[in-house]
Every structure is written in C-alpha cells, then in structure tokens.
Amino acid sequence: MPNNMEGRGLTDREMLQLCLEMEKGRCRSISNTMLESKHEDLRKIYQQCFDNSNINQYRLYEKMDEKDWYKTKIASTEEIQRVQELMQNNLHPDNQF
C-alpha cells in the first residue's frame, strides 16, 4: 500500500475517503437538482441517480468502517430522543397552527 508521504501515490484509505466525499457531494448535488425540477419524469431520473449514489456512498462508508477508517459516535438514548423531539417540533409546521 503506497504512502502519500513518500510521493508514491495515495493510500487505500485516502482513495476511499476521496471516493466517499465525491459520492456524498454527488448525493447533495442530485438532491438539490431534484428539488428544483418540476418535470415529473426528470425528477424520477434524478431519483434513480440519487438512489444509486446513496447506495455507493453507503458501500464506501461500510468498507471504511469495516477497516476502522471511519469513526462514528454511537448516539445515546437521550441524544436520539432529543433529536426526535426537535424534528417533531420543528419539521411539522401543521401541528403549530
């Protein structure tokens, strides 16, 4: 596995990280484009593209997690409950009227 510090190229970890960031960016871009599209058939095409990118992103994440290259914090029950309350209070404006 080459080491970038020695000028021989990217490591496997660096390549996976770059691919992961690229897929995450692609998901954001497709999502934004889909939200701005009025044509239903075009929205469906973007949805398929988003689904594919989302699957790719998750597979890359899983591979990095498997190799212990992507650290994620496990949320506590209290943190999950706090986020659920925030979502219920802030994302359902119909309940506020």
N, C-alpha and C positions, 0 to 999 in steps of 0.2 A: 504494500500500500504506500504510494508515494507521499512524501511530506512536502507541503507547500513552502515550508520554511527553507527547504534546501533547493528551491527553484525547480523542482521536478514535476510540478502539477498539483492538482487538488487532491485532497484525501477523499476517501469514500464518504466520510461524514460530511465534508464540505460540499461535495456534489449533491448528496441527498438533501442537505439543508437548502441549497440553491434551488433545487427542483421543487422542494416543498414551498418555498417562498414564491416561486413562479406560479405554482398551482393555486396558492391562496390568493395571489393577485389576480389571476385569471378568474377565479370564482367571484371576487369583488367586482371586477370589470363586467363580467357577463351579467351578474345580478343587477348592477346599475343600468346596463343597457336594456335588460328585460323589463325593468320597472318603467322605463321611458318609452317602451314600444307599445303602440296602440293596435297594430295589426295582429290578430289572434294567431294566425299561422306562424308569423315571425316569432311571436312570444313562445310558441311551442318549440320551435327550433332552438331558441335561446335556452329554454328549459332543459332540453336534451343535452345541450352543450354544458350547461351548469351542472347537471347531474353527473355527466362524465368527469368533469373537472373535480367535482366534490368527491367522487369515488377515488380518483387518482390522488387527490390530496390526502385522503384518509389512509390509503395504502402506504403512501410515503411516510405519514406520521406513524403508522403501525410498525413499519420497518425500523424507523429511528427509535421508537420506544422499545422495540424488541432488543435492539443493540444497546439500550440505555443511553442513547444520544439525545433524547428529547425528554426533559424533566417536566412533569406536570404535578401540580399540587392536588391532593385529594381533598375535596371540599368536605367540611364538617356538616353535620345535620343542621346546625344553626345557620351556617352560610347559605345552604340550599334553601332553607325556609325564608331567610331574609330576601334572597333574590326572587323567590316565588311571590312574596308579598309586594315587592317593588314592581314586579311585572303585572300583577293583578291590579295594583293601584294606578299605575302609570300608562299601561297599554290598552286599557279598556275605557275610553272616554265615555262610552254609552252608559256606564254604571255611575258616572259622576253627575248625570243630568236628571 
